[in-house]
Amino acid sequence: MDNDEWIYQDEDFDEDLPYIELQFGIDDLYQIYDSVKFRYEKWPGGHPDEQARLAYLKDFLYRIVLEYKFTNRLINTHR
């Protein structure tokens, strides 16, 4: 996979600010996805932007999971 394919940008993205690039194994990605999904589902309330951000991040991570599964043609019993 080309590293340039996974660029995180949204309407708030500012190219002049530093950003963080991380690399995870698939099990770590699943753990992060599950954590974000849990937080989103159990969101106690607060600023609506936080919930929208969690929804965006959850969907973003899930797209990476799906891409991994498609690319590797794995039948994973985790999900």
C-alpha positions as CSV (number, residue, x, y, z in Angstrom):
1,M,0.0,0.0,0.0
2,D,1.3,3.4,-0.9
3,N,1.8,5.6,2.2
4,D,0.2,8.6,0.4
5,E,-3.1,6.8,0.3
6,W,-3.8,7.3,4.0
7,I,-3.9,11.0,4.4
8,Y,-6.1,12.3,7.2
9,Q,-7.7,15.6,6.1
10,D,-11.0,17.2,6.8
11,E,-12.4,20.8,6.6
12,D,-10.3,21.7,9.7
13,F,-7.0,20.3,8.3
14,D,-4.3,23.0,8.3
15,E,-1.2,22.0,6.3
16,D,0.9,24.5,8.2
17,L,0.4,22.7,11.5
18,P,2.3,19.6,12.5
19,Y,0.5,16.3,12.3
20,I,1.2,12.8,13.7
21,E,1.6,9.7,11.6
22,L,1.3,6.4,13.4
23,Q,1.8,2.8,12.3
24,F,-0.1,-0.1,14.0
25,G,-0.4,-3.8,13.6
26,I,-3.9,-5.0,12.8
27,D,-4.6,-6.1,16.3
28,D,-3.8,-2.7,17.6
29,L,-6.0,-1.1,15.0
30,Y,-8.9,-3.3,16.1
31,Q,-8.3,-2.3,19.7
32,I,-8.3,1.4,18.9
33,Y,-11.4,1.0,16.7
34,D,-13.2,-0.8,19.4
35,S,-12.3,1.8,22.0
36,V,-13.5,4.7,19.8
37,K,-16.7,2.8,19.0
38,F,-17.3,2.1,22.7
39,R,-16.7,5.7,23.6
40,Y,-19.1,6.8,20.8
41,E,-21.8,4.4,21.8
42,K,-21.5,5.3,25.5
43,W,-21.1,9.0,24.9
44,P,-22.4,10.7,28.1
45,G,-23.3,13.9,26.4
46,G,-21.5,17.2,26.1
47,H,-20.5,19.3,23.2
48,P,-22.1,17.9,20.0
49,D,-18.8,18.5,18.1
50,E,-17.2,15.8,20.3
51,Q,-19.8,13.3,19.3
52,A,-19.5,14.2,15.7
53,R,-15.7,13.9,15.9
54,L,-16.0,10.4,17.5
55,A,-18.4,9.4,14.7
56,Y,-15.9,10.6,12.1
57,L,-13.0,8.9,13.8
58,K,-14.9,5.6,14.2
59,D,-15.9,5.6,10.5
60,F,-12.4,6.5,9.5
61,L,-10.9,3.7,11.5
62,Y,-13.4,1.2,10.2
63,R,-12.6,2.1,6.6
64,I,-9.0,1.2,7.4
65,V,-10.1,-2.1,8.8
66,L,-12.2,-2.8,5.7
67,E,-9.3,-1.9,3.4
68,Y,-7.0,-4.2,5.4
69,K,-9.5,-7.1,5.1
70,F,-10.1,-6.5,1.4
71,T,-6.4,-6.1,0.6
72,N,-5.4,-9.2,2.6
73,R,-8.5,-11.3,1.8
74,L,-8.6,-12.4,5.4
75,I,-11.6,-13.9,7.1
76,N,-11.2,-12.5,10.5
77,T,-13.2,-13.9,13.4
78,H,-12.6,-10.8,15.5
79,R,-15.2,-8.8,13.7
